[in-house]
Amino acid sequence: MNPLVIEAAAEVRALVLTGYGLNCEAETCAALQTIGARVTARHVADAIADADALAGHQLVVFIGGFSFGDHIASGRVFANRLRYRMGERLLRHVDDGGLVLGICNGFQTIVKLGLLPGLEPGLKPRVSLVMNDRLGYWDAWVRLAVDRDSPCVFTRDLPPTIELPSRHGEGKLVFEEGPLRQVLEDRHLVPVRYADEAGAATERWPDNPDGSPGGIAGLCDPSGRVFGLMPHPEAYMYPENHPHWIAQREAGTLPEHGLGLHLLAGGVRAIASR
């Protein structure tokens, strides 16, 4: 039996939003199903039109891809559509204890929507993700340092560092003027940071592919139930996904499951444990 299959996971229902240029639904659905969750993949247009689309789902996932072709800016058009057609429903979902995960384009979308950092009621964008310091799309594996003091439910059971594939051209996190970044740092709302070989947070390229200050690769809200990150956990389901899996096998360090699956399992476990 797969030890990552969580007891009561079959009671966890996840909604994966698709369409409009998004393209990671197959991997995301497969990963959540591997853990044991029940998954519904639904086109955004259908979900917007159905007032009950979120009902019964404890987890909503905004996947990676290129929503609306990244016109204007990555996630901007998608966020605007959600704000006026689905924003209040998403806020109620979170207020009622639901989880939200944004991966890559999904992270870009939920910060531009204002669902993150979520320090106050409503949808208020206070951070954004902009062009990488080294312009252009960068596709490589990255190392992430995990903050064990973060309230993020997705990362609480991860090891101190984890490697995931990363692929984006607009991943540099920027903040509104003022103390916001320090507030997020002080409250441990930065669950993951790009790290060097020693596991220390870094701004150095290519360990940090986009130049985010402090190596910030993801954010969560104060509840720990809304989480967004640039790297792709759904793309590391199997040990053999890792580019050095043969060397890991020979060294006896090959994990039983891809570590991205463990991140997704954190969210499912948090729901199932309730």
Buried (B, 14 or more C-beta within 10 A) or exposed (E): EEEBBBEEBEBBBBBBBBBBBBBBBEBBBEBBEBBBBBBBBBBBBEBBEEEEBBEEBBBBBBBBBBBBEBEEBBBBBBBBBBBEBBBEBBBEBBEEEBBBBBBBBBBBBBBBBBBBBBBEEEBEBBBBBBBBBEEEEBEEBBBBBBBEEBBBBBBBBBEEBBBBBBBBBBBBBEBEEEEBBEBBBEBBBBBBBBBBEEBBBBBEBEBBBBBBEBBBBBBBBBBBBBBBBBBBBBBBBBBEBBEEBEEBEEEEEBBEBBBBBBBBBBBBBBBBEE
